[in-house]
Amino acid sequence: MIEHRSDGGGPAAAWVRLAGASPAALATGAELVARWSEPHRHYHDRAHLAAVLAAVDDLASDAADPDAVRLAAWFHDAVYDGHPGRDEERSAQLAQARLPACGVPPAVVAEVARLVRLTAAHDTLAGGDANGAVLCDADLAVLGGPRDAPGGYAAYAAAVRREYAHVPDDLFRLGRADVLRRLLATPSLYRTARARELWEERARANMTAELASLTAP
């Protein structure tokens, strides 16, 4: 298998290493980079894409098909209009429309679309779904980032708030606190042993601290 590191050469180079340099692949890569660069994105942007791809690299040995997971990472928030569920469905449909022309086999296209749809609700992940576990863990890796580092947990939380700037502060605090409580109530945030080792402890500390700040009198 080709050795992948998704941070070298930027997103376009990472896409070419994954999908090749055919005209269709180059056009799709340019479209995806443009989508991830849309100005209304504050968290679901190119930095998030790069972080998810890097996390997939860290967990790749746990995947049944690491490249299918990488393709799903590229598409998982390719459509982002702030409509949970619908965005993931449209992103999956985009993958189904673009990948065949890039030479991706039908079975892999179907797997990529399945994985993209899975990110709409991580708790629907079935046991034994190795590819799904790696993608979901990579998508949540930001929760275990150093709190005050550039691109870390505090920056993530602030970016999420900016994406919901249209929501009044009191309603946002209630909704965000509910999300954090549900995540913290799970026996484990991550499905792979490697992700638990890398991120579980710090993720719980980060979320507990944010929850306390949201619910403070």
N, C-alpha and C positions, 0 to 999 in steps of 0.2 A: 504494500500500500504506500502511496505517496505520503511523505511526512508533511503534516499540516501544522503551521503556526499562523494563526489568523491575524496577528498583529503586524507582520512584516510587509511593508509596502503599501499599507492602507487597504481600505475595503475593496477597491477595484482589483488590486492584485490578488487579494484573498479569493475573490470570486473567480478569477481566471484560473487559479490553481485548482479550484474545486470543479468548475463547470467547463473549462477549456476556453479556447479563443476563437471559436466559430463565430461568424457574423451574428447568428441568433443568440449565442451565449453572451457576446459582448453587448448586444442591444439590451438583453434582459438585465445584465449586470448594471448597465447605465441607468436603466429604469428603476431598478431597486435602490441604487445609491441615491437617485433623485427623490424617491419616495421617502427614504429614511432621513433625508435632509429637509423635509418640508418645514416651513417656519413655525407652524403651530405646535410642533413637537418640542417638548421640554425634557421629558424623560425617555419616551419611546423614540429615540433618535439614533444617530450613527454611533454615538458613544455606547448606548445600550446594545446595539447590534455587535459592536466590537467586543464588548464585555461578555455577551452570551457566547459568541464564537470562541473566545479564549477559554471560557469555562467548559465548553464542549471539548476543546482540546485536552483540558485537564482530566476530563472524565471519559475520554474516548475509548479506553480499554474496556469499559463496562457496556458499551453499545454493541448491538448485533450488527449494525450498519452505520458506522460513524459518519460516512459521507451523506447518507440520507438524513441524519440528524443535523448535519451542517446545512444542508439545503433547507430543511425545515426552519432552522434558526434564521436564515436569510428571509424567509417568507412569513415568519410567524406574526410580525406586526407590520408587514409591508403595506397593508391598508390600515390606517389608524385615523378614525374620525371621532373617537370617543364614544363608540357604541359597542359595549362589551357583548360578545357573542356574534353580533353581525360583522364586526371587524374581522374576527378570526375566520368566519365563514367566507367572507369575500377574499381574504388573504389566501385561504386554501384554494378557492376557485382560480385565483390569479396563478398560483403554482401549477394547477392542472392545465391552464391555458398556455403557460409559457414554457414549461420544462420539456414537453415532447419535442419542440423545435430545437432544443439544445442537445438532443440526442439522449435524453435520460430515458431509460427503459420504463415501460408502462407500470410494472410492479413497483418500481422505485417512486414514480410519480404518485401512485396511489398511497404509498407509505408516507411520503412527504405531506400530502394533503391530510392524511389521518393525523399525523403528528401536529400539524398546524392547528387543526380543529381541537386537539386535546388541550392546547394552551388556553382555551376559553375557560376551562374549569379543571385545574390540576387535580382536584379530588376525584375526578372520574378515572384516573389512571388505574388500570388493572394490574394485579400482581403478575410478575413475570414479563412485563412489558419493558424490556431492556432499553430500547430506543426511547420510549416515552419517559422513562425514569431519567435518562441522561438529559433530554431536552428540558423537562420540567425543573430538574435540579439546576441546570445552567441558567434558566430563566430567573430562578430565585437566588442565584449566587450573590446578587447585590445586597441581599439582606445580611449576609455575613461579612460585608466589607468593613474595613476600619472606619470608625464613626466619623472622624474629622479629617480624614485624608481627602485630597482632591478626587472627586468621583466616588467617594465613599458613601456611607449610609446617610449622613446628614444631608449631603448634596442630593442624593436620591429622594429623600423625603421632601426636600424643598422643591425639587423638580416636579414631583407628583402633585404637590399643592398648586404649582403654576398651571399644570394641565387642567386642573379643576378650578381655575380662577373664577369661573362663572357661578360656582356654588358658594352660598354664604358661609362665613366662617363657622358659625355654630353648627350648621348642618354637616359641613365637611368634617368637623371634629368628631361628631357622633358617628358618621359613616366610617371614617378612617379608624376610629377606636374599635368599632365592631369588626372590621377586617382583621385588625391586629389580634383581637381576642380570639377569633376563630383560628387564626394561624398558630397562636401560642397554645391553643387547646389540643392541637394534634400531637400524637405521641412522638413523631419526628417530622421535621420540616422537609427533610431530604430523603430520597428513596435509595440512593447508592451509598455504600459504606464510605467511599472516598469523599463524597460531598459532605457527609456527616462529620467526617474527620476534619475537613477543611473549614466548614462554615457554620455548623449547627450551634455551637456554644456561643459564638459571637453574635450570630443572628438573633438568638433568643435574648441576649443582653441588649442588643440594639432596639429590638421591638418593645421590650419591657420598658426601656427608658423613654421611647417615643410615646408609648401608651400612658405612662405616668404624666408626661408633659401635656398630653391632650386632655386628660381627665382631672388635672389639678384645679382646685377651686379658683 
